[in-house]
Amino acid sequence: MKRDLPAMAQQNFDLVVIGGGATGAFIAWDGALRGLRVAVLEKGDFAHATSSASTKLVHGGLRYLKSLDFGLVRESLAERRVLSQIAPHLVHPLAFMLPAYNAGWRQRLILELGLSLYDILSFDRGFLDDPDQRMPGHKMLSRHKALTLEPSLAEDGLEGAFQYWDGQMHAPERLALEAIIGAVEYGASVANRVEVTDFMREEGRINAVAVTDLETGSNYTISGRLFVNATGASADQIMRLATGDTPRTIVRSKGIHLIVPKLTRDHALALQIGERHLFIVPWRNHSLIGTTDTPYDGPLDRVLPTREDAVELLDIVNGALPKANLKPSDIRHAYAGLRPLVETQGADTGSTYNKSRKSEVLDHEAEDGVAGLISALGGKWTTSRHVAEEVINLAERKLSVWVARGRTRWTPLPGGQTGQFATFKERALRRWADCDPKVIECLADNHGALMGQVIAGAQGDSALLAPLGDEMPETLAAVRHAMRHEMALHLDDVLMRRTGIGTLGRPSDAVLDRISSFMAAELGWSEAQRQSEIDNVLGRFVTFN
Ligand SMILES: Cc1cc2nc3c(=O)[nH]c(=O)nc-3n(C[C@H](O)[C@H](O)[C@H](O)COP(=O)(O)OP(=O)(O)OC[C@H]3O[C@@H](n4cnc5c(N)ncnc54)[C@H](O)[C@@H]3O)c2cc1C
C-alpha cells in the first residue's frame, strides 16, 4: 500500500470515505469491489479509535432480545457467520457460559426462551464450509458440570449455567486493515494520518475536502463525487463542518477494558450484574474484562481509563467472582473507547447502556439539503460490513451509476483465502518446518493467507523470523512487512495494530528498543525521533499499582 497524497489530489474519486475504522474500511472494500474509484482518508492510523477498543466479540447481542430488537440481533448473527467465513483466521467461535444464580424456575425459563430464540435467529450458523467455524446451539449445564468446566465461578447460589456460542476477533485492528488492503487491491487510494478539515462546494454540492497531511503539515484538496462520513465518535463534528448543523445528536459513552491473568479455562463468562452485564473473555492466554458504559463529553483523542474506572470494574469482577481476588497490580493492560450512540429523536432511553446499537445511514441531501454527503452512524463492529453494503447501495443510487452487485458477503478478505483454517495451519507448519512453530502459528493467525508474503519479505534472513521473546511469537519480519506493505508509519502502528506486541501491556524496554531501532533504520528516524516514538507509545500504558 502506497501513501501518496499528491497523487490522490490529482484525481476525482467516485467516493471519498472519511474515517478508516471498521465502518470506513468495509465501505472502501465494498465500493472498490463493486468498481467504484474510492479514496480513504484517516486522521490517525487505520482502526486506531473505537475499532481497536472493543470487547472483540462478533456477536448477536443476546441482551438486545430483552429490548425486542430482533432485527439488530438477526443482522448481527447473520454477520457473525459472514465474518467467520470471509476471515477464518481472524474470527473464531467462542463458548460462553451464562451462570444462573438464585434464578428460580421463572428466570431460568426466560433465559431458556431467550437462548432458544437466539438459536432460531442464527438458524444458518451451520452453513459454513469450515466445520470448526460452525457453532452448536445452547444447552443447560448442571451446577456440578458448570463448576467442573469453570472452577472460578462463584458457588453461592449457583443453580447451573447456560452454555452458548458467539464469535471472537483475534485482532480487530487487522480485520479492518484487511478490508483496507482488499480495497487497495481493487484500486482504492488510501492514506492514514491525514485529517479532513473542511468541505468545498460547487453549485451547492460538496465536491471536495480540504485535508492536512499530519506527517508533513502539507495541505491538499481531495475531490470526489460523493463523500461518506464514517468518523464514529466524531461524526457530529464532521456533520457540523459540512452542514453547519448536526442533524443527529451523537451521545458518546466511554467503555473500558482490563486485561488480567487468565481467570477462566476455556469459556467466556457472561455475567448479569443487576441490570447490566459483564464479559470475562479468554484472549491470548489472558482474560479480557469488559466493559463499562458511562456518558462521556471529554476530548476525543486518546481516551484512557482512569484509576477510578479500573478500580470500579475490578470491584464488580471481585463481587461476581470472589475467587478471582483481583488487585490493581494484576492489571496488565487497560484501554478505553467511545461508543457513538445515535440519539433517537423524542426517545428517552435513559442510560447510555440502554441506548440502541442500531446503525443509521443518513443521506444528507434528503435530510438537510446538503448534496454529496452520506453519514454512516452508530452500529457495532459486528455489523460494520453490512452497514458498508447499505452505504454502497445508496451511493450507487446517488451517483446514478450501475455498479456490480455487492460481493463482500462471500468474498474472502485478502488473508481469508485459507480454506479450512486448521488444515491451512497444519500445512503452513509443514511447509516452514525450519521456523519456530510458535512463529508460524502467530503469522497464520495474524496474516492468514498473506503469511507467505511476510516470510518472503525476510529474504532468507532467519534472524528476522526468530520470535522477539519467550512469550512473544511476533517477529521483525512482521514489523518490516508492516512498514513496507501495510502503511505502518509509527512505532504505535506496529505495536498496537499491525502486530499484537503491545496489546497485552507495556512491552519491555529491550523490545521497545529493538523494534524502534529496526524501524529507525528502515524509515530514517533520528535518535530524537526514535525516542519520541517510544515516549508516545509509553503514554498509552496506564499503571494502577
Ligand atoms: C467499549 C466498547 C466495546 C465494544 N465492544 C464491541 C464488541 O464486542 N462487538 C461489537 O460488534 N462492537 C463493539 N463495540 C462497537 C464497535 O467497536 C464500533 O461500532 C466500531 O468500532 C465503530 O467503528 P467506526 O469505524 O464507525 O468508528 P471508529 O473506529 O471510531 O473510526 C472512526 C475513524 O474516523 C477517523 N476520523 C475522525 N475524524 C476524522 C477527520 N476529520 N478526518 C479523517 N478521519 C477522521 C478517526 O480517526 C477514526 O479512526 C464496542 C464499542 C465500545 C466503545
The ligand as a MOL file (V3000), in Angstrom:
LIG
                    3D

  0  0  0     0  0            999 V3000
M  V30 BEGIN CTAB
M  V30 COUNTS 53 58 0 0 0
M  V30 BEGIN ATOM
M  V30 1 C -16.2240 -0.2560 24.9650 0
M  V30 2 C -16.7290 -0.7570 23.6470 0
M  V30 3 C -16.8880 -2.1150 23.4310 0
M  V30 4 C -17.3840 -2.5610 22.2090 0
M  V30 5 N -17.4630 -3.9040 22.0060 0
M  V30 6 C -17.9510 -4.3580 20.8340 0
M  V30 7 C -17.9770 -5.7440 20.5780 0
M  V30 8 O -17.5020 -6.5520 21.3590 0
M  V30 9 N -18.5180 -6.1500 19.4190 0
M  V30 10 C -19.0390 -5.2760 18.5030 0
M  V30 11 O -19.5680 -5.7220 17.4980 0
M  V30 12 N -18.9640 -3.9480 18.6890 0
M  V30 13 C -18.4220 -3.4620 19.8200 0
M  V30 14 N -18.3090 -2.1230 20.0260 0
M  V30 15 C -18.7070 -1.2100 18.9560 0
M  V30 16 C -17.6320 -1.1090 17.8590 0
M  V30 17 O -16.3510 -1.0420 18.4120 0
M  V30 18 C -17.9100 0.1280 16.9990 0
M  V30 19 O -19.2230 0.0540 16.4950 0
M  V30 20 C -16.9780 0.2210 15.7980 0
M  V30 21 O -15.6460 0.0570 16.1500 0
M  V30 22 C -17.1780 1.5840 15.1500 0
M  V30 23 O -16.2840 1.7020 14.0650 0
M  V30 24 P -16.2080 3.0400 13.2610 0
M  V30 25 O -15.3220 2.7990 12.0820 0
M  V30 26 O -17.5820 3.5180 12.9510 0
M  V30 27 O -15.5770 4.0950 14.2710 0
M  V30 28 P -14.0330 4.3260 14.6690 0
M  V30 29 O -13.3110 3.0650 14.8410 0
M  V30 30 O -14.0410 5.2730 15.7990 0
M  V30 31 O -13.4360 5.0280 13.3780 0
M  V30 32 C -13.7070 6.3730 13.0310 0
M  V30 33 C -12.4330 6.9350 12.4120 0
M  V30 34 O -12.6790 8.2430 11.8980 0
M  V30 35 C -11.4650 8.9670 11.9970 0
M  V30 36 N -11.7130 10.4040 11.8980 0
M  V30 37 C -12.3870 11.1780 12.7800 0
M  V30 38 N -12.3760 12.4680 12.3560 0
M  V30 39 C -11.6740 12.4950 11.1800 0
M  V30 40 C -11.2960 13.5260 10.2780 0
M  V30 41 N -11.6180 14.7960 10.4940 0
M  V30 42 N -10.5700 13.1960 9.1830 0
M  V30 43 C -10.2160 11.9070 8.9420 0
M  V30 44 N -10.5530 10.8930 9.7910 0
M  V30 45 C -11.2680 11.1780 10.8760 0
M  V30 46 C -10.9410 8.5710 13.3880 0
M  V30 47 O -9.5620 8.8220 13.5000 0
M  V30 48 C -11.3220 7.0940 13.4480 0
M  V30 49 O -10.2470 6.2320 13.1270 0
M  V30 50 C -17.7690 -1.6400 21.2150 0
M  V30 51 C -17.5870 -0.2870 21.4170 0
M  V30 52 C -17.0480 0.1620 22.6200 0
M  V30 53 C -16.8110 1.6140 22.8220 0
M  V30 END ATOM
M  V30 BEGIN BOND
M  V30 1 1 1 2
M  V30 2 1 2 3
M  V30 3 2 2 52
M  V30 4 2 3 4
M  V30 5 1 4 5
M  V30 6 1 4 50
M  V30 7 2 5 6
M  V30 8 1 6 7
M  V30 9 1 6 13
M  V30 10 2 7 8
M  V30 11 1 7 9
M  V30 12 1 9 10
M  V30 13 2 10 11
M  V30 14 1 10 12
M  V30 15 2 12 13
M  V30 16 1 13 14
M  V30 17 1 14 15
M  V30 18 1 14 50
M  V30 19 1 15 16
M  V30 20 1 16 17
M  V30 21 1 16 18
M  V30 22 1 18 19
M  V30 23 1 18 20
M  V30 24 1 20 21
M  V30 25 1 20 22
M  V30 26 1 22 23
M  V30 27 1 23 24
M  V30 28 2 24 25
M  V30 29 1 24 26
M  V30 30 1 24 27
M  V30 31 1 27 28
M  V30 32 2 28 29
M  V30 33 1 28 30
M  V30 34 1 28 31
M  V30 35 1 31 32
M  V30 36 1 32 33
M  V30 37 1 33 34
M  V30 38 1 33 48
M  V30 39 1 34 35
M  V30 40 1 35 36
M  V30 41 1 35 46
M  V30 42 1 36 37
M  V30 43 1 36 45
M  V30 44 2 37 38
M  V30 45 1 38 39
M  V30 46 1 39 40
M  V30 47 2 39 45
M  V30 48 1 40 41
M  V30 49 2 40 42
M  V30 50 1 42 43
M  V30 51 2 43 44
M  V30 52 1 44 45
M  V30 53 1 46 47
M  V30 54 1 46 48
M  V30 55 1 48 49
M  V30 56 2 50 51
M  V30 57 1 51 52
M  V30 58 1 52 53
M  V30 END BOND
M  V30 END CTAB
M  END
